[in-house]
Amino acid sequence: MATITKKDFVDRIAEQTGQKRGEVKRAVQLFLDGMIDELTNGNRLEFRDFGVFEVRERAARTAQNPKTLEQVIVPARKAVRFKIGRLMREQIVLGEKTRQPAVLSR
């Protein structure tokens, strides 16, 4: 399995759309910054058929250090949760290719 970086992602979009790499990079970064801002404000991001991002509070718990077997208190914290959408589930989990992606095809 390969790792795709933001640079790879931007280069592929720029190539497919014919836009300048700098413009695509700025748009992608604005999108990501916008997602962070909305999640920070407690909003839920829903992209139909793709998935939902939301911030959840994780409860405090007691864990155990496996090396020393010492009990450790893990404080409550916030975590981003992603729930997969229908189209992504069909294509990735079930292996059904329901449509061609508009961008990023190889």
trRosetta pair geometry for C-beta under 8 A, 3 or more apart (Angstrom, degrees):
i j d omega theta_ij theta_ji phi_ij phi_ji
4 8 4.8 -124 -161 84 74 136
4 9 5.9 90 152 -58 110 88
5 8 4.8 105 52 4 71 99
5 9 6.9 -130 101 -3 41 89
6 9 5.4 -55 -149 38 34 117
6 10 6.1 36 153 -20 68 105
6 28 6.7 156 -167 133 101 140
7 10 5.8 -53 -144 37 29 110
7 11 6.3 30 156 -20 63 107
8 11 5.8 -56 -147 37 28 111
8 12 6.3 27 156 -19 64 108
9 12 6.0 -59 -152 35 26 110
9 13 6.5 22 154 -15 63 107
9 28 6.8 131 112 -134 115 155
9 104 7.2 -17 -141 -105 73 119
10 13 5.9 -58 -148 38 31 108
10 14 6.1 31 155 -20 66 109
10 21 6.2 80 143 -161 107 81
10 24 5.0 142 -161 114 83 110
10 25 4.7 35 -147 -84 149 74
10 28 5.6 -113 -90 8 95 153
11 14 5.8 -56 -145 37 29 112
11 15 6.3 29 156 -20 64 107
11 21 6.5 1 -101 -122 59 113
12 15 5.8 -54 -148 35 29 112
12 16 6.3 19 158 -12 64 111
12 103 7.6 116 124 169 99 87
12 104 5.5 64 128 -114 137 66
13 16 6.0 -63 -146 42 29 105
13 17 5.9 4 165 0 68 117
13 19 7.6 -22 131 50 86 112
13 24 4.9 163 96 -160 114 137
13 28 7.3 152 35 -60 157 122
13 103 5.7 21 -112 -172 83 129
13 104 7.0 -19 -71 -64 75 81
14 17 6.4 -68 -134 49 22 94
14 18 7.8 -148 175 34 53 3
14 19 5.5 -102 -132 75 67 75
14 20 6.7 -34 -144 140 116 16
14 21 4.5 -4 -104 -91 168 61
14 23 7.8 127 -110 60 100 83
14 24 4.4 -128 -71 4 88 153
15 18 8.0 21 179 -66 21 39
16 103 5.8 153 90 -137 152 75
16 104 7.4 -101 -9 -49 157 33
16 105 7.9 111 -107 38 143 77
17 24 7.1 146 51 -88 132 122
17 103 7.4 -7 -50 -115 102 113
19 23 5.0 -102 165 79 113 125
19 24 5.3 130 95 -53 119 97
20 23 4.6 88 65 5 89 105
20 24 7.1 -164 91 -5 46 86
21 24 5.8 -59 -149 40 32 109
21 25 6.1 35 154 -23 68 108
22 25 5.6 -52 -144 35 29 113
22 26 6.4 30 156 -19 63 105
23 26 5.8 -54 -150 35 30 111
23 27 6.4 28 152 -17 64 107
24 27 5.7 -56 -148 37 32 111
24 28 6.2 31 155 -18 67 106
25 28 5.9 -55 -146 38 29 109
25 29 6.2 25 156 -16 64 110
26 29 5.8 -59 -146 40 28 109
26 30 6.2 31 155 -21 65 107
27 30 5.7 -52 -145 35 29 112
27 31 6.4 33 153 -21 62 105
28 31 5.7 -55 -153 34 31 114
28 32 6.4 26 153 -14 66 106
29 32 5.7 -54 -144 40 34 108
29 33 6.0 34 156 -18 67 107
30 33 5.8 -54 -141 40 29 110
30 34 6.1 34 155 -23 63 108
31 34 5.7 -57 -150 35 26 114
31 35 6.6 30 151 -21 62 103
32 35 5.6 -49 -151 31 34 113
32 36 6.6 33 152 -17 65 103
33 36 5.7 -53 -151 36 34 111
33 37 6.3 37 151 -21 66 105
34 37 5.6 -52 -146 35 32 113
34 38 6.3 29 157 -17 65 106
35 38 6.0 -58 -148 38 29 107
35 39 6.3 23 157 -13 65 109
35 45 6.0 -5 -136 -69 85 166
35 53 6.8 32 -166 71 110 160
36 39 6.0 -60 -145 41 29 107
36 40 6.1 33 154 -24 65 109
37 40 5.6 -56 -148 35 28 114
37 41 6.4 21 155 -14 63 109
38 41 5.8 -59 -149 40 31 108
38 43 4.3 -70 180 66 86 124
38 45 5.7 96 105 -66 139 105
39 42 7.7 61 -179 -65 33 13
39 43 6.7 -92 -79 62 29 72
39 45 6.8 -51 -64 -14 87 114
39 53 6.3 -59 -86 133 120 115
39 54 7.6 178 -125 -139 91 25
39 55 5.4 125 -173 -46 87 108
39 80 6.1 -2 -161 -106 147 113
42 55 6.4 -91 -123 48 49 129
44 52 6.4 0 176 -173 103 104
44 53 7.2 170 -163 85 56 54
44 54 4.3 -7 -120 -98 90 104
45 52 6.8 161 87 -156 56 53
45 53 4.3 4 56 53 107 100
45 54 7.3 -168 28 -67 64 59
46 52 4.8 -8 -106 -109 74 91
47 50 3.9 -24 107 54 113 123
47 51 6.1 14 57 52 97 54
47 52 7.5 -171 27 -80 63 44
47 85 6.8 -95 89 -41 79 151
48 85 7.0 117 162 -148 27 144
49 85 4.7 107 156 150 22 130
49 86 5.0 -60 -133 54 69 95
49 87 4.1 45 167 -5 105 111
49 88 7.5 137 150 -8 64 78
50 85 4.5 74 75 24 15 147
50 87 6.6 -25 -78 55 47 110
50 88 5.8 71 -150 -30 46 119
51 82 5.6 27 155 -177 137 91
51 83 5.8 173 -162 85 87 50
51 84 5.1 -50 -101 -129 114 28
51 85 4.2 -120 -59 -21 50 91
51 88 6.0 -21 -44 25 105 147
52 82 7.1 160 80 -153 48 49
52 83 4.6 -2 53 51 98 102
52 85 7.2 118 -19 -68 70 90
53 80 6.0 -7 -168 -174 97 107
53 81 7.3 155 -154 79 47 48
53 82 5.5 -17 -98 -99 71 77
54 80 7.3 156 82 -153 26 62
54 81 5.5 -21 66 59 78 96
54 83 7.8 5 15 -1 104 105
55 78 5.3 1 -176 -174 109 114
55 79 7.3 152 -153 77 63 30
55 80 5.8 -42 -96 -97 63 61
55 81 7.5 144 -117 12 14 82
56 78 7.1 153 78 -154 36 64
56 79 5.7 -26 64 65 86 81
56 80 7.8 127 17 -125 78 14
56 81 4.8 37 -5 -18 122 125
57 76 6.3 10 178 178 96 112
57 77 7.7 174 -154 95 58 23
57 78 5.9 -41 -100 -97 56 67
58 76 6.2 174 87 -155 60 61
58 77 5.3 -7 52 62 106 70
58 78 7.2 166 9 -107 83 14
58 79 5.2 45 -30 -1 119 118
59 76 5.7 -40 -151 -108 27 96
60 73 6.8 2 -179 -178 110 92
60 74 6.5 171 -157 90 60 61
60 75 5.4 -35 -111 -149 101 34
60 76 4.4 -61 -48 -46 79 77
61 73 7.9 166 90 -156 33 53
61 74 5.1 -7 63 58 77 108
62 71 5.7 -10 -175 -169 112 104
62 72 7.1 146 -161 74 61 41
62 73 6.0 -37 -103 -102 69 56
62 74 7.2 173 -101 15 15 83
63 71 7.6 145 79 -158 36 54
63 72 5.1 -29 70 67 86 95
63 73 7.9 143 23 -113 76 9
63 74 5.1 52 -7 -27 116 120
64 69 6.1 -9 -179 -151 112 48
64 70 7.1 159 -155 77 64 33
64 71 5.9 -36 -100 -100 73 52
64 72 6.9 157 -102 17 20 86
65 68 4.7 12 99 46 126 91
65 69 6.6 -75 75 -18 76 10
65 70 4.7 11 31 51 120 84
65 72 5.8 86 -40 -24 90 123
66 69 7.4 21 -151 -74 22 55
84 88 5.1 -125 -166 92 95 119
84 89 5.0 117 131 -66 120 91
84 92 7.6 -110 -151 56 140 128
84 93 7.2 101 132 -26 162 129
85 88 5.1 83 59 19 78 105
85 89 6.7 -143 96 -10 34 95
86 89 5.8 -61 -145 36 24 110
86 90 6.3 23 160 -19 63 107
87 90 5.8 -53 -147 35 31 111
87 91 6.3 16 160 -8 65 111
87 98 6.3 -119 -137 56 82 134
87 99 7.4 -38 -146 33 121 108
88 91 6.1 -65 -144 44 29 102
88 92 5.6 -3 172 7 71 117
88 93 7.8 64 129 -4 67 96
89 92 6.7 -64 -122 51 19 88
89 93 4.8 -24 -161 29 62 125
89 94 6.5 50 144 -6 70 103
90 93 7.4 -7 -51 52 9 85
90 94 5.1 -40 -145 48 41 124
90 96 4.7 -60 173 67 88 109
90 98 5.3 26 118 -24 142 126
91 94 7.5 29 -9 56 10 81
91 95 7.5 27 -173 -128 31 13
91 96 6.4 -89 -88 75 41 57
91 97 6.0 61 -124 -105 90 49
91 98 6.4 -101 -65 13 91 89
92 95 7.8 -15 158 -68 12 44
97 100 7.8 33 172 -77 109 53
100 105 6.5 -5 -175 -78 96 142
101 104 5.7 -41 123 63 141 89
101 105 5.5 166 65 -60 98 88
